[in-house]
């Protein structure tokens, strides 16, 4: 028993020494990640000044003006992977849309997922780079307790994920009219 504890302690000390030597060899002024274009890996400074690398799909939510449960999910075309066109099928991309609603205590109320396949117009080049945004119309199930919705988009071809959240407008459900008396 004593031997395994000493062995574990020695392993921890050795690993911390190797890690500190590796950090000391990096130049202090060299950035880990250079400036990136949108839709590519981004570097972000966190509160504790450490560098976080993320590779997210840019997603924006546009609520409908007249319907409190209707939204347009905008996915930036630079994050999409388009298939080459064939003789029978135009270029297309496929995304998974997951929508989750929450109540005021952050309890999950509903979760809905669907696969969306978007086709490019036939006049685009059959191969090569294609940057074309997609807009997905989505209508939430009516739930008066829902105060927040999270939209998650996953690009099937790359596995990259992006999220956006929105505060929901209050949904007022009118009371049912009283039942007519029966005679």
C-alpha positions in Angstrom: 0.0 0.0 0.0 2.8 2.4 1.0 4.7 1.7 -2.2 1.7 2.5 -4.5 1.1 5.8 -2.7 4.7 6.8 -3.1 4.6 5.8 -6.8 1.5 7.9 -7.4 3.1 10.9 -5.7 6.2 10.5 -7.8 4.1 10.3 -11.0 2.2 13.6 -10.0 5.4 15.4 -9.4 7.0 14.2 -12.6 3.9 15.2 -14.7 3.8 18.7 -13.2 7.6 19.1 -13.9 7.1 18.1 -17.5 4.1 20.4 -17.9 6.0 23.4 -16.4 9.0 22.8 -18.7 6.7 22.7 -21.7 5.1 26.1 -20.7 8.5 27.7 -20.1 9.7 26.8 -23.6 6.8 28.8 -25.3 7.6 32.4 -26.1 5.7 34.7 -23.8 4.5 37.1 -26.5 3.4 34.5 -29.1 -0.4 34.3 -29.5 -1.9 30.8 -29.5 -4.5 31.7 -32.2 -4.3 34.5 -34.8 -7.3 36.5 -35.9 -9.8 34.3 -37.7 -12.6 35.0 -40.2 -16.2 34.5 -39.1 -17.2 30.8 -39.3 -13.8 29.6 -38.4 -12.2 28.7 -35.0 -12.2 31.8 -32.8 -10.2 32.7 -29.7 -11.8 34.4 -26.8 -10.4 35.8 -23.6 -12.2 34.6 -20.5 -12.4 36.3 -17.1 -9.3 34.5 -15.8 -7.3 35.6 -18.9 -7.0 32.0 -20.3 -7.6 31.5 -24.0 -10.6 29.4 -25.0 -10.8 28.0 -28.6 -14.3 27.4 -30.0 -15.5 26.5 -33.4 -19.2 27.5 -33.5 -21.7 27.8 -36.2 -23.0 31.5 -36.4 -26.7 31.4 -35.6 -29.2 34.3 -35.3 -32.8 34.2 -34.2 -35.3 36.7 -35.7 -38.7 36.7 -34.0 -41.8 37.3 -36.0 -43.5 40.7 -35.5 -47.0 39.4 -35.3 -46.7 35.9 -33.9 -45.0 35.4 -30.5 -44.2 31.7 -31.2 -42.8 32.1 -34.8 -39.1 32.6 -35.5 -36.7 32.6 -38.3 -33.4 30.8 -37.6 -30.6 32.3 -39.7 -27.5 30.1 -40.3 -24.4 31.7 -41.7 -23.4 30.1 -45.0 -19.7 30.2 -44.2 -20.3 27.4 -41.6 -22.3 25.1 -44.0 -20.9 22.2 -46.0 -22.6 21.8 -49.4 -22.6 18.5 -51.3 -21.5 18.5 -55.0 -24.3 18.4 -57.5 -25.2 15.2 -59.3 -27.1 14.7 -62.5 -30.3 14.1 -60.6 -29.9 16.2 -57.5 -28.7 19.9 -56.9 -26.2 20.8 -54.2 -27.7 20.6 -50.7 -26.7 20.8 -47.1 -28.3 19.2 -44.0 -28.6 20.7 -40.5 -30.2 19.4 -37.3 -32.3 22.0 -35.5 -33.0 21.4 -31.8 -35.3 23.8 -30.0 -35.7 23.6 -26.2 -38.0 25.8 -24.1 -37.6 26.7 -20.4 -39.8 28.1 -17.7 -38.9 30.9 -15.3 -37.0 28.5 -13.0 -34.9 27.2 -15.9 -36.7 23.9 -16.0 -36.9 22.3 -19.4 -40.4 22.3 -20.7 -40.2 21.0 -24.2 -37.6 19.7 -26.7 -38.1 19.3 -30.4 -35.6 18.3 -33.1 -35.9 18.1 -36.8 -33.5 17.5 -39.7 -33.6 20.2 -42.4 -32.3 19.7 -45.9 -31.7 22.9 -47.9 -31.0 22.7 -51.6 -29.1 25.3 -53.5 -30.6 26.8 -56.7 -29.7 24.9 -59.9 -27.8 27.9 -61.3 -24.9 27.6 -58.8 -21.7 25.8 -59.7 -21.9 22.0 -59.3 -18.7 21.9 -57.2 -16.4 24.3 -55.4 -16.9 26.7 -52.6 -20.4 27.8 -51.9 -21.4 30.4 -49.3 -25.1 30.6 -49.1 -27.0 31.4 -45.9 -30.1 29.4 -44.9 -33.2 30.7 -43.1 -35.3 28.2 -41.3 -38.9 29.1 -40.4 -39.8 27.6 -37.0 -43.0 27.8 -34.9 -42.9 26.8 -31.2 -45.5 24.7 -29.5 -47.7 27.1 -27.4 -46.8 26.8 -23.7 -47.8 29.8 -21.5 -45.1 28.8 -18.9 -42.3 29.1 -21.4 -40.1 32.2 -20.9 -37.0 31.3 -22.9 -36.1 29.3 -25.9 -32.7 27.8 -27.0 -32.1 27.1 -30.6 -29.2 24.6 -31.4 -28.0 24.1 -35.0 -25.7 21.2 -35.9 -24.2 21.0 -39.4 -24.4 17.3 -40.3 -21.5 17.3 -42.6 -19.0 18.9 -40.2 -20.4 18.2 -36.8 -20.1 21.8 -35.8 -22.7 23.3 -33.5 -24.0 26.8 -32.8 -26.6 28.0 -30.3 -28.7 31.1 -29.8 -31.2 31.9 -27.1 -34.1 34.3 -27.0 -36.5 35.5 -24.4 -40.1 34.7 -25.4 -42.9 37.2 -25.5 -45.7 36.4 -22.9 -48.4 34.3 -24.5 -51.8 35.2 -23.2 -54.3 32.4 -23.5 -57.8 33.8 -23.5 -60.2 32.0 -21.0 -62.8 29.7 -22.5 -66.3 31.2 -22.7 -68.7 29.8 -20.1 -70.6 26.7 -21.2 -74.2 27.3 -22.3 -76.7 26.0 -19.8 -78.5 22.8 -20.9 -82.2 22.6 -20.4 
